Amino acid sequence: MASRAQSEMSEAVAANDEMVTEAVAEPEAASVAPGMAADSAAPSYRCELHGKVRRIEVSYLNPSALVPCEVNYLKEVEAPGQTQALWSAEQEVGYCEQKASDFVAKLKEWGWQCQ
C-alpha cells in the first residue's frame, strides 16, 4: 500500500512539472513603465514536496534597477545547477515580482510547501 502511495505521489510531482512547463510556455509581453533603483534583496522562494525542491528567484540584470529582470526556476534535486527563465521584463517594473509571487501561489495550490 505504501508503494502505491509513493507511486501516486511521484506521478503527481511529475504532473506538476508538466503543468509548470505549460503554465510558462507563453510569457506575456511587458509594457513600458519607468525604472527605479533595485532593492538589495531580490525576491526568492524555496518550495518543497516529497523530497523535491524548487527555487523561484527574481534576478535583476542591472543591479541598480528593477528592470530588466527575469524570473528563474531551479530544480535543486533533479537538475542541480540548471536554471530555466520563466518570464522576463524589459521595462515593466513589478512584472517579474508579480509573476514569481503568482507562480509560488500556484505551486502552493498543487501541494508544495513554500517560504
ChimeraX attribute file (.defattr): number of C-alpha atoms within 10 A of each C-alpha:
attribute: neighborCount
match mode: 1-to-1
recipient: residues
	/A:1	6
	/A:2	7
	/A:3	8
	/A:4	9
	/A:5	10
	/A:6	12
	/A:7	12
	/A:8	12
	/A:9	14
	/A:10	13
	/A:11	12
	/A:12	14
	/A:13	18
	/A:14	12
	/A:15	13
	/A:16	16
	/A:17	14
	/A:18	11
	/A:19	14
	/A:20	16
	/A:21	12
	/A:22	10
	/A:23	13
	/A:24	14
	/A:25	11
	/A:26	10
	/A:27	12
	/A:28	12
	/A:29	13
	/A:30	15
	/A:31	11
	/A:32	11
	/A:33	12
	/A:34	9
	/A:35	16
	/A:36	11
	/A:37	11
	/A:38	15
	/A:39	12
	/A:40	8
	/A:41	8
	/A:42	13
	/A:43	16
	/A:44	16
	/A:45	15
	/A:46	16
	/A:47	18
	/A:48	16
	/A:49	16
	/A:50	12
	/A:51	6
	/A:52	13
	/A:53	17
	/A:54	21
	/A:55	18
	/A:56	24
	/A:57	22
	/A:58	25
	/A:59	22
	/A:60	20
	/A:61	13
	/A:62	12
	/A:63	15
	/A:64	13
	/A:65	15
	/A:66	28
	/A:67	26
	/A:68	19
	/A:69	24
	/A:70	24
	/A:71	26
	/A:72	20
	/A:73	20
	/A:74	19
	/A:75	18
	/A:76	15
	/A:77	11
	/A:78	11
	/A:79	9
	/A:80	9
	/A:81	9
	/A:82	11
	/A:83	16
	/A:84	12
	/A:85	15
	/A:86	21
	/A:87	22
	/A:88	23
	/A:89	22
	/A:90	19
	/A:91	18
	/A:92	19
	/A:93	22
	/A:94	14
	/A:95	24
	/A:96	28
	/A:97	20
	/A:98	14
	/A:99	20
	/A:100	23
	/A:101	19
	/A:102	12
	/A:103	18
	/A:104	22
	/A:105	13
	/A:106	14
	/A:107	21
	/A:108	16
	/A:109	10
	/A:110	15
	/A:111	15
	/A:112	21
	/A:113	16
	/A:114	17
	/A:115	11
